[in-house]
Amino acid sequence: MTISTQVYSKSDTMTLTATATAGETSLTVVTSGNIVFSAGPAAKLVYTTVPSTGTAGTAFSVTVQSQDANGNPSSPTSNTTINHCFKMSSVSIASAVSPVL
């Protein structure tokens, strides 16, 4: 038996197990070794933590994560600067940060 069209889109480690369920069911079950799936190249930025409320004069934080096309965390391949634009009513504030990704 060959399985050639399977697509697994999460970065993870998996094993495969084959079990005879009809016919010669006395065949020994076999389990593969680990198959390691790594994240693809960084393709997008997403906010993973954003406060829903805040207090004037109080610091707040947000978390931005780089992800591959399937939503897996993925590090950029070079130094990356992320620009944030905070828009409050009619006021926009831009900031550039060089976070550790």
C-alpha atoms as an extended CHARMM CRD file, in Angstrom:
* protein
*
       101  EXT
         1         1  MET       CA              0.0000000000        0.0000000000        0.0000000000  PROA      1               0.0000000000
         2         2  THR       CA              1.2990000000        3.4600000000       -0.8680000000  PROA      2               0.0000000000
         3         3  ILE       CA             -0.1290000000        6.7250000000        0.4170000000  PROA      3               0.0000000000
         4         4  SER       CA              1.1460000000        9.5640000000       -1.7150000000  PROA      4               0.0000000000
         5         5  THR       CA             -1.3790000000       12.3860000000       -1.4800000000  PROA      5               0.0000000000
         6         6  GLN       CA             -1.3800000000       13.0780000000        2.2450000000  PROA      6               0.0000000000
         7         7  VAL       CA             -0.7570000000       16.6960000000        3.2180000000  PROA      7               0.0000000000
         8         8  TYR       CA              0.0900000000       17.5280000000        6.8130000000  PROA      8               0.0000000000
         9         9  SER       CA              0.1850000000       21.2610000000        7.5030000000  PROA      9               0.0000000000
        10        10  LYS       CA              1.1740000000       21.5000000000       11.1850000000  PROA      10              0.0000000000
        11        11  SER       CA              4.7130000000       21.4630000000       12.5210000000  PROA      11              0.0000000000
        12        12  ASP       CA              4.7490000000       18.3790000000       14.7010000000  PROA      12              0.0000000000
        13        13  THR       CA              6.1410000000       14.8850000000       15.1060000000  PROA      13              0.0000000000
        14        14  MET       CA              3.9680000000       11.9340000000       14.1550000000  PROA      14              0.0000000000
        15        15  THR       CA              4.1150000000        8.1940000000       13.7340000000  PROA      15              0.0000000000
        16        16  LEU       CA              2.0570000000        5.9770000000       11.4560000000  PROA      16              0.0000000000
        17        17  THR       CA              0.5030000000        2.6750000000       12.5130000000  PROA      17              0.0000000000
        18        18  ALA       CA             -0.7570000000        0.0440000000       10.0670000000  PROA      18              0.0000000000
        19        19  THR       CA             -3.2750000000       -2.5400000000       11.2820000000  PROA      19              0.0000000000
        20        20  ALA       CA             -5.0070000000       -5.2400000000        9.2430000000  PROA      20              0.0000000000
        21        21  THR       CA             -8.7630000000       -4.8330000000        9.8370000000  PROA      21              0.0000000000
        22        22  ALA       CA            -10.1060000000       -7.3750000000        7.3310000000  PROA      22              0.0000000000
        23        23  GLY       CA             -8.7950000000      -10.5240000000        5.6780000000  PROA      23              0.0000000000
        24        24  GLU       CA             -5.6010000000      -11.6740000000        7.4000000000  PROA      24              0.0000000000
        25        25  THR       CA             -6.1880000000       -9.8310000000       10.6650000000  PROA      25              0.0000000000
        26        26  SER       CA             -3.4620000000      -11.8750000000       12.3870000000  PROA      26              0.0000000000
        27        27  LEU       CA             -0.7890000000       -9.7930000000       10.6390000000  PROA      27              0.0000000000
        28        28  THR       CA              1.4980000000       -7.9990000000       13.0730000000  PROA      28              0.0000000000
        29        29  VAL       CA              0.7640000000       -4.3180000000       13.6260000000  PROA      29              0.0000000000
        30        30  VAL       CA              3.6130000000       -2.0540000000       12.5260000000  PROA      30              0.0000000000
        31        31  THR       CA              4.4190000000        1.4720000000       13.6980000000  PROA      31              0.0000000000
        32        32  SER       CA              6.7830000000        3.7940000000       11.8540000000  PROA      32              0.0000000000
        33        33  GLY       CA              9.5680000000        5.7880000000       13.4090000000  PROA      33              0.0000000000
        34        34  ASN       CA              9.0740000000        9.4710000000       14.0880000000  PROA      34              0.0000000000
        35        35  ILE       CA              8.2440000000       11.6700000000       11.1060000000  PROA      35              0.0000000000
        36        36  VAL       CA              9.1870000000       15.2710000000       11.9130000000  PROA      36              0.0000000000
        37        37  PHE       CA              7.3070000000       18.0820000000       10.1650000000  PROA      37              0.0000000000
        38        38  SER       CA              8.9620000000       21.5050000000       10.4410000000  PROA      38              0.0000000000
        39        39  ALA       CA              7.3180000000       24.8780000000        9.9040000000  PROA      39              0.0000000000
        40        40  GLY       CA              7.6410000000       26.4130000000        6.4590000000  PROA      40              0.0000000000
        41        41  PRO       CA              9.2290000000       29.7910000000        5.7870000000  PROA      41              0.0000000000
        42        42  ALA       CA              7.7780000000       32.8140000000        7.5660000000  PROA      42              0.0000000000
        43        43  ALA       CA              4.9330000000       34.1380000000        5.4120000000  PROA      43              0.0000000000
        44        44  LYS       CA              2.8320000000       36.4000000000        7.6170000000  PROA      44              0.0000000000
        45        45  LEU       CA              2.6160000000       38.3130000000       10.8850000000  PROA      45              0.0000000000
        46        46  VAL       CA             -0.2610000000       37.7860000000       13.3020000000  PROA      46              0.0000000000
        47        47  TYR       CA             -1.1910000000       39.3560000000       16.6160000000  PROA      47              0.0000000000
        48        48  THR       CA             -1.3970000000       36.5960000000       19.2040000000  PROA      48              0.0000000000
        49        49  THR       CA             -2.0240000000       38.8370000000       22.2180000000  PROA      49              0.0000000000
        50        50  VAL       CA             -3.9280000000       42.1250000000       22.0880000000  PROA      50              0.0000000000
        51        51  PRO       CA             -5.6300000000       43.6680000000       25.1150000000  PROA      51              0.0000000000
        52        52  SER       CA             -9.3160000000       44.4340000000       24.6890000000  PROA      52              0.0000000000
        53        53  THR       CA             -9.1950000000       47.3600000000       27.1230000000  PROA      53              0.0000000000
        54        54  GLY       CA             -6.5910000000       49.6760000000       28.6360000000  PROA      54              0.0000000000
        55        55  THR       CA             -6.1790000000       52.5240000000       31.0730000000  PROA      55              0.0000000000
        56        56  ALA       CA             -4.8870000000       55.9260000000       29.9900000000  PROA      56              0.0000000000
        57        57  GLY       CA             -1.3560000000       56.5080000000       31.2590000000  PROA      57              0.0000000000
        58        58  THR       CA             -0.7140000000       52.7970000000       31.7550000000  PROA      58              0.0000000000
        59        59  ALA       CA              1.6120000000       50.7040000000       29.6170000000  PROA      59              0.0000000000
        60        60  PHE       CA              0.1840000000       47.8300000000       27.6270000000  PROA      60              0.0000000000
        61        61  SER       CA              1.7150000000       45.1550000000       25.4430000000  PROA      61              0.0000000000
        62        62  VAL       CA              0.8630000000       43.2100000000       22.3340000000  PROA      62              0.0000000000
        63        63  THR       CA              2.4740000000       40.0760000000       20.9350000000  PROA      63              0.0000000000
        64        64  VAL       CA              3.2090000000       39.6470000000       17.2370000000  PROA      64              0.0000000000
        65        65  GLN       CA              4.2390000000       36.2780000000       15.8550000000  PROA      65              0.0000000000
        66        66  SER       CA              5.6490000000       35.3450000000       12.4610000000  PROA      66              0.0000000000
        67        67  GLN       CA              3.9820000000       32.2650000000       10.9940000000  PROA      67              0.0000000000
        68        68  ASP       CA              4.2430000000       30.1040000000        7.9200000000  PROA      68              0.0000000000
        69        69  ALA       CA              1.3770000000       29.9090000000        5.4220000000  PROA      69              0.0000000000
        70        70  ASN       CA             -0.3330000000       27.2320000000        7.5630000000  PROA      70              0.0000000000
        71        71  GLY       CA             -0.2730000000       29.1810000000       10.8310000000  PROA      71              0.0000000000
        72        72  ASN       CA              2.7500000000       27.4620000000       12.4040000000  PROA      72              0.0000000000
        73        73  PRO       CA              5.2140000000       29.6860000000       14.2970000000  PROA      73              0.0000000000
        74        74  SER       CA              8.1560000000       30.3160000000       11.9670000000  PROA      74              0.0000000000
        75        75  SER       CA             11.2360000000       32.4860000000       12.4040000000  PROA      75              0.0000000000
        76        76  PRO       CA             12.1960000000       34.9560000000        9.6850000000  PROA      76              0.0000000000
        77        77  THR       CA             15.4360000000       34.0730000000        7.9240000000  PROA      77              0.0000000000
        78        78  SER       CA             16.9860000000       37.5220000000        8.4620000000  PROA      78              0.0000000000
        79        79  ASN       CA             16.8000000000       40.4320000000       10.8940000000  PROA      79              0.0000000000
        80        80  THR       CA             13.2920000000       41.8200000000       10.6840000000  PROA      80              0.0000000000
        81        81  THR       CA             11.9220000000       45.1810000000       11.8120000000  PROA      81              0.0000000000
        82        82  ILE       CA              8.2260000000       45.3370000000       12.5710000000  PROA      82              0.0000000000
        83        83  ASN       CA              6.3630000000       48.6440000000       12.3470000000  PROA      83              0.0000000000
        84        84  HSD       CA              3.2740000000       49.1640000000       14.4810000000  PROA      84              0.0000000000
        85        85  CYS       CA              0.7330000000       51.8550000000       13.8050000000  PROA      85              0.0000000000
        86        86  PHE       CA             -1.5490000000       52.6450000000       16.7190000000  PROA      86              0.0000000000
        87        87  LYS       CA             -4.7030000000       54.3650000000       15.5530000000  PROA      87              0.0000000000
        88        88  MET       CA             -6.8590000000       55.9680000000       18.2150000000  PROA      88              0.0000000000
        89        89  SER       CA             -9.9090000000       57.7990000000       16.9420000000  PROA      89              0.0000000000
        90        90  SER       CA             -8.3320000000       60.3430000000       14.5870000000  PROA      90              0.0000000000
        91        91  VAL       CA             -4.7360000000       60.1160000000       15.8990000000  PROA      91              0.0000000000
        92        92  SER       CA             -2.1530000000       57.7280000000       14.4330000000  PROA      92              0.0000000000
        93        93  ILE       CA              1.1180000000       56.8880000000       16.1460000000  PROA      93              0.0000000000
        94        94  ALA       CA              3.7480000000       54.8480000000       14.3200000000  PROA      94              0.0000000000
        95        95  SER       CA              6.5740000000       53.0010000000       15.9930000000  PROA      95              0.0000000000
        96        96  ALA       CA              9.3040000000       50.7210000000       14.7420000000  PROA      96              0.0000000000
        97        97  VAL       CA             10.6840000000       47.9620000000       16.8970000000  PROA      97              0.0000000000
        98        98  SER       CA             13.2750000000       45.2780000000       16.3250000000  PROA      98              0.0000000000
        99        99  PRO       CA             11.9180000000       42.4260000000       18.4090000000  PROA      99              0.0000000000
       100       100  VAL       CA             13.5150000000       39.0740000000       18.9680000000  PROA      100             0.0000000000
       101       101  LEU       CA             11.5390000000       36.6520000000       16.8160000000  PROA      101             0.0000000000
